[in-house]
Amino acid sequence: MKKEMMQKQFSGISFLAIFILILSGCASEAGNSLSPRPQAFGSSNQIAVIADQNDWDGAIGDTFRFYFSSAYPILPQPEPFFDLKHFTPEELDADSYRKELRTYLVLGNLQRNESSTTDMIKADLGSEIMRKASEDKTYNTTIGRDKWAKGQLLIYLFAPNEEQLYTNIKDNFPAIAKKVNQVDRKRVETTVYLSGVSTAFSDQVKNKLGFEMRIPADYIVALDDKDFTWFRKETDFVSHNLMLYKIPYKDKNQLSKEGIKAIRDSLGRKYISSELANTYMKVNDIDLPMLTEQITISGKYAIEARGIWEIVNDYMGGPFISYLILNEETNELIFVDGFIFAPGKGKRKYMQYLEHIFSSINVG
C-alpha cells in the first residue's frame, strides 16, 4: 500500500514537472512572438524608402527624388520637402534598428521577378497584388501600420511595370506627402504647444481682432497697438514671430498679391526694426519671388503669401508666411503673418511650427 502511494506521488510529481516544462516552453515561445514591440522613432519629414538598389540608383529613384526631395516653398536656403533614407530589404534585415523608424515607403516595380522588394510587397499584401495592379491602374498604393514597431506608417507604392511606376510616383506625391504630414502632426503639436496654450492670449485675439487662434503659452506680447498685436518667442537660436492685424475691407484690390505685400510692408515699416537706426522690415521679392495662392479659411476667401523678408540697412532676413482673410460678416480683412529669424539654421521645421499655429485659425 505504502509502495503504491509512493508510486502515485512520484507519478504526480513527474507529471507536474513535465507540465511545468511544457508551460515554460510555451511561455518562452509566447514571449518571443508576443514580446512588446519597440516604439518607432524618427524625425519629422523623414521617409525611409525601401527599394531595390538598381531601382534606387536608376531612373525610378531619380523620379522619386525629383518629387519627394523637391524644395520646400520659399526658404532663403533650399531645403527638401522630405529627408530620404534608402534601404534595400537585405539592409533592413541586417540591422534591426533600421526597422524601428516611423515612416517607410516601399517602392516596387512588380514586373521584376528577381526582386527582394517585390517579394516583400507580395508577402505583405498577398500574391494577388500583381493581377490587381495590372487590371486596375488605380490600385497602386496601400497603407500598413506597426509592422516592426508601434507608431509606424508604411506606404506601399507599386506598379505592374516601370513606365507605370513613374506615373504613379508623380500622381501620388501630393496624397502621400499629406499622409506623412498627418503622421508628423502629433509630434509637431507636442513641440509647438509643449508649454500649453495661453488662454489669455487666445482670448485677447478673439476679443480684439475677432477670430480664434491657439497661441502657445511660451510666446510673449512684443507689441500691442490698436488693431495690431505682435507675439514672439525667443530661444538661443531662433526668433519665432506672429503679427496679427485687422483693417476695413474696401475693395477687391486689397485681396491681391500687391495688396497683401502692401499690408505686410506697411506693418514692417511701422513696427519692426533692428537695434540699428533707420532700419525696418520689408518683403524681399528680388532675390526670391513672393508666391501667392487663393485658399479657404473657415469657409472664407483668403490669400496665402510665402516669401522672404529683410531688414533694410541691416543684415537680417528670413522666411515668412501670411494669410489675408476676408470676413464678410464684419466687412474686415484679417491679416495673420508668421516669420522666422534663425541665422545659420535650417528653417523648414520652424516654418512648419508656424503653419501648425495657423491651422488653429477659426473666423466665426
C-alpha positions as CSV (number, residue, x, y, z in Angstrom):
1,M,0.0,0.0,0.0
2,K,2.8,2.3,1.0
3,K,4.8,1.4,-2.1
4,E,1.7,2.1,-4.3
5,M,1.2,5.5,-2.7
6,M,4.8,6.4,-3.3
7,Q,4.4,5.4,-7.0
8,K,1.4,7.6,-7.3
9,Q,3.2,10.5,-5.7
10,F,6.2,10.1,-7.9
11,S,3.9,9.8,-10.9
12,G,2.1,13.1,-9.9
13,I,5.4,14.9,-9.4
14,S,6.7,13.7,-12.7
15,F,3.6,14.8,-14.5
16,L,3.8,18.2,-12.7
17,A,7.4,18.6,-13.7
18,I,6.6,17.8,-17.3
19,F,3.7,20.2,-17.3
20,I,5.9,22.9,-15.9
21,L,8.5,22.3,-18.6
22,I,5.9,22.4,-21.3
23,L,4.3,25.5,-19.8
24,S,7.7,27.1,-19.6
25,G,8.4,26.3,-23.2
26,C,5.1,27.8,-24.3
27,A,5.8,30.9,-22.3
28,S,9.1,31.2,-23.9
29,E,7.6,30.9,-27.4
30,A,4.8,33.3,-26.5
31,G,7.4,35.7,-25.1
32,N,9.2,35.7,-28.5
33,S,6.0,36.1,-30.6
34,L,4.1,38.4,-28.2
35,S,7.0,40.4,-26.8
36,P,6.3,44.2,-26.6
37,R,7.2,45.9,-29.8
38,P,9.5,48.9,-29.6
39,Q,8.2,52.4,-30.1
40,A,9.0,53.7,-33.5
41,F,11.4,56.7,-33.7
42,G,12.4,59.2,-36.3
43,S,12.3,62.9,-37.1
44,S,9.5,64.8,-38.8
45,N,9.7,65.0,-42.6
46,Q,11.8,61.8,-42.7
47,I,10.9,58.9,-45.0
48,A,12.8,55.6,-45.2
49,V,12.5,54.3,-48.7
50,I,12.6,50.6,-49.2
51,A,13.6,49.7,-52.8
52,D,15.9,47.5,-54.8
53,Q,19.4,49.1,-55.3
54,N,19.1,49.1,-59.1
55,D,15.8,50.9,-59.0
56,W,17.0,53.5,-56.4
57,D,20.2,54.2,-58.4
58,G,18.3,54.4,-61.7
59,A,15.5,56.4,-63.3
60,I,12.9,55.2,-60.7
61,G,15.0,56.7,-57.9
62,D,15.6,59.9,-59.8
63,T,11.9,60.3,-60.4
64,F,11.1,59.7,-56.8
65,R,13.7,62.2,-55.6
66,F,12.5,64.8,-58.1
67,Y,9.2,65.0,-56.2
68,F,9.9,64.0,-52.7
69,S,13.2,65.9,-52.4
70,S,11.9,68.9,-54.2
71,A,12.4,72.3,-52.5
72,Y,10.2,73.3,-49.6
73,P,8.5,76.5,-50.8
74,I,10.4,79.8,-50.4
75,L,13.2,79.4,-47.9
76,P,16.4,81.5,-48.0
77,Q,18.5,78.3,-48.5
78,P,16.9,75.4,-50.2
79,E,15.6,72.6,-48.0
80,P,13.7,69.5,-49.3
81,F,10.1,68.6,-48.5
82,F,11.4,65.3,-47.1
83,D,14.6,63.8,-45.8
84,L,15.0,60.5,-47.5
85,K,16.9,57.4,-46.3
86,H,17.2,54.4,-48.6
87,F,17.4,50.7,-47.6
88,T,17.2,47.5,-49.5
89,P,15.2,44.7,-47.8
90,E,18.5,43.0,-47.2
91,E,19.9,46.1,-45.4
92,L,16.8,46.2,-43.2
93,D,17.3,42.6,-42.2
94,A,20.9,43.2,-41.4
95,D,20.2,45.8,-38.7
96,S,17.1,45.6,-36.6
97,Y,17.2,49.2,-35.6
98,R,16.5,50.1,-39.2
99,K,13.1,48.5,-38.7
100,E,12.2,50.9,-35.9
101,L,11.8,54.1,-37.9
102,R,8.5,55.9,-38.0
103,T,7.7,56.3,-41.7
104,Y,8.5,53.9,-44.6
105,L,7.7,53.9,-48.3
106,V,8.0,50.6,-50.1
107,L,8.7,51.3,-53.8
108,G,8.3,48.4,-56.1
109,N,8.2,47.5,-59.8
110,L,6.1,44.3,-59.7
111,Q,7.4,43.3,-63.2
112,R,10.8,42.4,-61.7
113,N,10.7,38.8,-60.7
114,E,14.1,38.6,-59.1
115,S,13.4,41.5,-56.7
116,S,13.5,41.3,-52.9
117,T,11.3,44.4,-52.7
118,T,8.7,42.8,-54.9
119,D,8.9,39.7,-52.7
120,M,8.4,41.9,-49.7
121,I,5.3,43.6,-51.2
122,K,3.8,40.3,-52.2
123,A,4.4,38.8,-48.7
124,D,2.8,41.8,-47.0
125,L,-0.1,42.4,-49.4
126,G,-0.7,39.0,-50.9
127,S,0.2,37.1,-54.0
128,E,-2.8,38.5,-56.0
129,I,-1.3,42.0,-56.0
130,M,0.2,41.6,-59.5
131,R,-3.1,40.7,-61.0
132,K,-4.9,43.6,-59.2
133,A,-2.3,46.1,-60.2
134,S,-2.4,45.0,-63.8
135,E,-6.2,45.1,-64.1
136,D,-6.8,48.3,-62.1
137,K,-4.4,51.2,-62.6
138,T,-5.9,52.9,-59.5
139,Y,-4.7,50.1,-57.3
140,N,-1.1,51.5,-56.9
141,T,-0.9,52.4,-53.2
142,T,-1.9,51.0,-49.8
143,I,-1.2,51.7,-46.2
144,G,0.2,49.4,-43.5
145,R,0.9,50.1,-39.8
146,D,3.1,48.9,-37.0
147,K,4.9,46.2,-39.0
148,W,8.0,46.2,-36.8
149,A,7.3,48.9,-34.2
150,K,4.5,50.8,-32.6
151,G,3.5,54.0,-34.3
152,Q,4.8,53.1,-37.7
153,L,3.4,54.1,-41.1
154,L,4.2,52.0,-44.1
155,I,3.1,53.3,-47.6
156,Y,3.3,50.8,-50.4
157,L,3.7,52.4,-53.8
158,F,3.9,50.0,-56.8
159,A,3.1,49.4,-60.4
160,P,3.0,46.4,-62.8
161,N,5.8,47.9,-64.9
162,E,8.5,50.5,-64.8
163,E,6.7,53.1,-67.0
164,Q,3.6,53.0,-64.9
165,L,5.7,53.3,-61.8
166,Y,7.0,56.7,-63.0
167,T,3.3,57.9,-63.4
168,N,2.3,56.5,-60.0
169,I,5.1,58.3,-58.2
170,K,4.1,61.6,-59.8
171,D,0.4,61.2,-59.3
172,N,0.5,60.0,-55.7
173,F,3.1,62.5,-54.4
174,P,0.5,65.1,-53.1
175,A,-1.6,62.5,-51.3
176,I,1.5,60.7,-49.8
177,A,3.0,64.0,-48.7
178,K,-0.3,64.9,-47.0
179,K,-0.4,61.5,-45.3
180,V,3.1,61.7,-44.0
181,N,2.5,65.2,-42.7
182,Q,-0.6,64.0,-40.9
183,V,1.5,61.4,-39.1
184,D,4.0,64.1,-38.2
185,R,1.3,66.3,-36.9
186,K,1.2,64.8,-33.4
187,R,5.0,65.4,-33.0
188,V,4.6,69.0,-34.3
189,E,1.6,69.6,-31.9
190,T,3.6,68.4,-28.9
191,T,6.6,70.6,-29.8
192,V,4.6,73.7,-30.6
193,Y,2.4,73.5,-27.5
194,L,4.9,71.9,-25.1
195,S,4.1,74.7,-22.6
196,G,0.4,74.6,-23.4
197,V,-2.0,77.1,-24.9
198,S,-2.2,80.7,-23.5
199,T,-5.9,81.2,-22.7
200,A,-5.2,84.8,-22.0
201,F,-3.6,85.4,-25.4
202,S,-6.2,83.5,-27.3
203,D,-8.9,85.4,-25.6
204,Q,-7.1,88.7,-26.4
205,V,-7.0,87.7,-30.1
206,K,-10.7,86.8,-30.0
207,N,-11.9,90.0,-28.2
208,K,-9.6,92.4,-30.0
209,L,-9.3,91.0,-33.6
210,G,-12.4,88.9,-33.9
211,F,-11.1,85.4,-34.6
212,E,-9.8,82.3,-32.7
213,M,-6.2,81.2,-32.7
214,R,-4.3,79.0,-30.3
215,I,-1.3,81.0,-29.1
216,P,1.4,78.9,-27.4
217,A,2.0,79.7,-23.8
218,D,5.7,80.3,-24.2
219,Y,5.1,83.3,-26.5
220,I,5.1,86.8,-25.2
221,V,3.5,90.0,-26.3
222,A,6.2,92.0,-28.0
223,L,3.9,94.9,-29.0
224,D,0.2,95.7,-28.7
225,D,-1.4,98.5,-30.7
226,K,-5.0,99.4,-31.6
227,D,-5.6,96.8,-34.2
228,F,-2.2,95.1,-34.2
229,T,-0.6,92.6,-31.9
230,W,2.9,91.1,-32.2
231,F,3.6,87.9,-30.4
232,R,7.1,86.4,-30.3
233,K,9.1,83.6,-28.8
234,E,12.9,83.9,-28.4
235,T,15.3,81.0,-27.9
236,D,19.1,80.8,-28.2
237,F,18.9,80.1,-31.9
238,V,15.6,81.1,-33.3
239,S,13.1,84.0,-33.1
240,H,9.5,83.0,-33.8
241,N,7.1,85.8,-34.6
242,L,3.4,86.3,-35.1
243,M,1.8,89.5,-36.4
244,L,-1.9,89.8,-36.2
245,Y,-3.8,92.8,-37.7
246,K,-7.3,93.8,-39.0
247,I,-8.3,96.6,-41.3
248,P,-11.6,97.6,-43.0
249,Y,-12.3,95.9,-46.3
250,K,-12.7,98.5,-49.1
251,D,-12.3,96.8,-52.4
252,K,-11.1,93.6,-54.1
253,N,-7.7,95.1,-54.9
254,Q,-6.7,94.5,-51.3
255,L,-7.1,90.8,-51.9
256,S,-4.3,90.5,-54.4
257,K,-0.5,89.8,-54.4
258,E,0.1,93.6,-54.4
259,G,-2.4,94.1,-51.7
260,I,-1.0,91.6,-49.2
261,K,2.5,92.8,-49.9
262,A,1.5,96.4,-49.2
263,I,-0.1,95.4,-45.9
264,R,3.0,93.5,-44.8
265,D,5.4,96.2,-45.9
266,S,3.4,98.9,-44.1
267,L,3.4,96.9,-40.8
268,G,7.1,96.1,-41.2
269,R,8.0,99.7,-41.7
270,K,5.9,100.9,-38.8
271,Y,6.6,98.2,-36.2
272,I,9.6,96.0,-37.0
273,S,13.2,97.2,-36.8
274,S,16.6,96.0,-35.6
275,E,18.8,97.8,-33.0
276,L,20.3,100.0,-35.7
277,A,18.9,103.3,-36.6
278,N,16.8,103.8,-39.8
279,T,16.0,100.1,-40.1
280,Y,12.7,98.4,-40.9
281,M,11.3,95.2,-42.4
282,K,10.2,94.7,-45.9
283,V,9.4,91.9,-48.4
284,N,12.4,90.9,-50.4
285,D,10.9,89.7,-53.7
286,I,14.1,90.4,-55.7
287,D,16.2,87.5,-54.5
288,L,13.3,85.2,-54.4
289,P,9.7,85.7,-55.6
290,M,6.8,86.1,-53.3
291,L,4.3,83.3,-54.1
292,T,0.6,83.7,-53.5
293,E,-2.4,81.5,-53.9
294,Q,-6.1,81.5,-53.1
295,I,-7.2,79.4,-50.1
296,T,-10.1,79.0,-47.8
297,I,-10.0,79.6,-44.1
298,S,-13.1,78.6,-42.0
299,G,-15.0,78.7,-45.3
300,K,-13.9,82.2,-46.0
301,Y,-12.0,83.6,-49.0
302,A,-8.3,84.2,-48.3
303,I,-4.9,84.8,-49.9
304,E,-1.8,83.0,-48.7
305,A,1.6,84.5,-49.4
306,R,5.1,83.0,-48.9
307,G,8.4,84.8,-49.3
308,I,11.4,86.2,-47.6
309,W,11.8,89.3,-45.6
310,E,14.8,91.5,-44.9
311,I,15.7,94.4,-42.6
312,V,16.6,97.5,-44.6
313,N,20.0,98.9,-43.6
314,D,20.9,95.7,-41.7
315,Y,21.9,92.2,-42.4
316,M,18.9,90.3,-41.2
317,G,16.3,88.3,-43.1
318,G,14.3,85.0,-43.2
319,P,11.1,83.4,-44.4
320,F,7.5,84.4,-43.8
321,I,4.0,83.1,-44.4
322,S,1.0,85.4,-44.5
323,Y,-2.8,84.9,-44.6
324,L,-5.2,87.7,-45.6
325,I,-8.8,86.6,-44.8
326,L,-12.0,88.3,-45.8
327,N,-14.6,88.3,-43.1
328,E,-17.7,89.4,-45.0
329,E,-19.8,89.4,-41.8
330,T,-17.8,92.3,-40.3
331,N,-16.6,93.7,-43.6
332,E,-13.0,93.4,-42.4
333,L,-9.7,91.9,-43.5
334,I,-7.8,89.7,-41.1
335,F,-4.0,89.6,-41.6
336,V,-2.0,86.9,-39.9
337,D,1.7,86.7,-40.5
338,G,4.4,84.4,-39.2
339,F,8.1,84.9,-39.7
340,I,11.4,83.3,-38.5
341,F,14.8,84.7,-37.8
342,A,17.3,81.7,-37.5
343,P,20.7,82.6,-38.8
344,G,22.7,79.6,-39.8
345,K,19.9,77.2,-39.0
346,G,17.5,75.1,-41.2
347,K,14.2,76.9,-41.3
348,R,11.8,74.3,-42.7
349,K,10.7,72.9,-39.4
350,Y,10.2,76.3,-37.8
351,M,8.0,77.4,-40.6
352,Q,6.0,74.2,-40.1
353,Y,5.6,75.1,-36.5
354,L,4.1,78.5,-37.6
355,E,1.9,76.7,-40.1
356,H,0.6,74.5,-37.3
357,I,-0.4,77.5,-35.3
358,F,-2.1,79.0,-38.4
359,S,-4.1,75.8,-38.7
360,S,-5.9,76.7,-35.5
361,I,-7.4,79.9,-37.0
362,N,-11.1,80.0,-36.9
363,V,-13.0,83.0,-38.2
364,G,-16.6,82.8,-36.9
